[in-house]
Amino acid sequence: MTRNLNSDAKIGRSLSGITKTITEGDLWEEYNSLKSYCEGYAVNHTTKVSPKTVFANNEVSLEDIEVYGFDYDYTLACYNDALHHLIYRQALDNLIQNKKFPPDIRDMPYNPDYPIRGLHFDTSKGVLLKVDAFHHIQLGTVRRGLQAVSHEEAQEMYGGTHIPDELIVDRSMHGYDKGLRQLMDMFAIPEMCLLVNVIEFLRTREFDYDPEYLFYDIHNAVKEVHESGSMHKEVANNVQEYLHTDTGIPELLHRLHDAGKQLFLITNSEFTFVNSGMSYLIGPDWTNLFDVIVTQARKPQFFSDTTRPFRSVYRKTGTPSWARVTQLQKGKIYLEGNVEQFTQLTNWNGSGVLYFGDHVYSDLVEPCLKNGWRTGGIIPELDDEIEICNSLPFKRAVIWLNALQDLIELHQVHQRAECQTVVSSWIKERNELRITTKSLFNQQFGSVFRTHHNYSYFTSRLCRFADIYMSGVGNLLNYSLTHTFYPRRTALPHELSYNLTVP
């Protein structure tokens, strides 16, 4: 005879107030039987998720897609870790030389594995932290510099764990709004490393500092690395040192082009920088693959500000033309512009367009909400996260964690004190398992996608604004151009789940 543990646990919710007449021995017998089953299930569960999969939040049929659009940085150009080191080093030089930060901050070691993408920095309290989809802090992820903030102090700082919606500033990094600023794109990793290192340096030496000033000094130092062109110049001159070539992207672009699909590129980077990378990846004739190329687009303003017109660029000199743009022609390079004019000049609109980008707010929000485009999120962290999820230590921990939590829910009320003590020990074990699963991803902040059992704030935004997501655009090579991506049907809390049957 078998039973579905998840179904029993759901029944247990309705019975949670009923006193149970069960013995301490009964509890431990059920616990040991269940744990033994979960161990065997984890060891024998050899199915793995391929990191080259395309994952669906919404149903998307590629047969309906006639126009494919792409961002450049971290979408068509897949950078290795050397770029983060470069940005960190140049921003550090900027802080010391131009903003007069203490030169000794150079002695702080750069550790790109310390933060994860999607964290928030509180400009008022000077802490880096992780927030879940319900605006609750994941306790154990609050950091002041390199120092962990205790659960008690974190809850005292915020009057609990909830962050009011008005304190979260997540749609733009423009201006000086106070609150929690989400560090969302891939370039945010060196920025977060600078934040924690500088704060740690000042904190341990008892320097007085305002975290709001500090944040904007560091944020602007990183921003100026991009705007000054120093980073672009270094990468363009040594492109082979910074770009991955085994991405499948050249093959995908040729495949789409040969199938008669229309392609466009909208990027915030300038043409000379993009040209160096694309020429290296595809060849000097790469522009022939695209019907429209827009550079220096100023996203997200490209999608929200309809006043800035397009300008064409002379490719040989890189200087903009004074002539009014009345059509977007293949083979020409454009800069600035806006999505309203883009739509008028191309007649590309609605769900027949699929646009890919790595930044949820700059690339995906407005096209999804205002233009009805289909959107694809590019999340390079998926490669490492899926590898961890496929590992036996993670399977052991998470399968037992889920089963133990259902067991706790089912047996949470008892007449006998000794039985309640057993359940309390299970709760303690569950909390330890949570720490274990978190540290398998990142010791400080855990998975990019989860805060224990809830979605992370990052994931909630990704699921809301990306119809599909993947580790790299080249993953599409694994699917035909008529493939339909179907979102997984998961049980709602009030529905039965049929996933795990135990003896």
Secondary structure by P-SEA (a helix, b strand, c coil): ccccaaaaaaaaaaaccccccccaaaaaaaaaaaaaaaaaaaaaccbbbbccbbbbccccccccccbbbbbcccccccccaaaaaaaaaaaaaaaaaccccccccccbbbbcccccccccccccccccccccccccccccccccccccccaaaaaaaccccccccccccccccccccccccccccccaaaaaaaaaaaaaaaaaacccccaaaaaaaaaaaaaaaaaaaaaaaaaaaccccccccccaaaaaaaaaaaabbbbbbbccccaaaaaaaaaaaccccccccccccccccccccccccccbbbbbbcccccccccccccccccccccccccaaaaaaacccccccbbbbbcccccccccccccccbbbbbbbcaaaaaaaaaacaaaaaaaaaaaaaaaaaaaccccccaaaaaaaaaaaaaaaaaaaaaaacccccccccccccccccaaaaaaaaccccccccccccccccccbbbbcbbbbcccccccccccc
